């Protein structure tokens, strides 16, 4: 077997462009997904059983089904239901944002529960409006407690983003597959793709551990 990784060097620009697209997609879906997750986490504490039921159904569905199935449904079926055209980019953003919103909602729900009742009582005693209670008092404390798990969620989303290649999105995986097929060098090309994912994901996984220790130390202080 003749393995020659110098083949990959001829396609480094294409691979880096694919990596950049992957990072952009991941960042967009992280921002939108975390915002959605926080709102869903708040809504799960609603006094309305109908709201709680609808939110729980959304969360359990997107946590309990494969991301690739969600992506395919949004890409192939949602346009038929809505009667509109959706690009692969739009479909990928919608699917990954909904998935990120579902998994982060549980993170935020747990962190919101960990905020002491006395914090809410103090806000009420001071006469703070509801939006001020959430944005100035509850949100900062909840985010601090949620940071380690949120970072883990972000790493998971980065890895799951490789699935968008299945709908023709020119991310790192899609470009890597095309280069592999055209050069008949799957070992070299796909190994390089795996290493690029690893170079991004591994430092983040180490950062999760470091941040978790610091957050725990800060909360214990």
Order of alpha helices (4+ residues) and beta strands (2+ residues): alpha-alpha-alpha-alpha-alpha-alpha-alpha-alpha-alpha-alpha
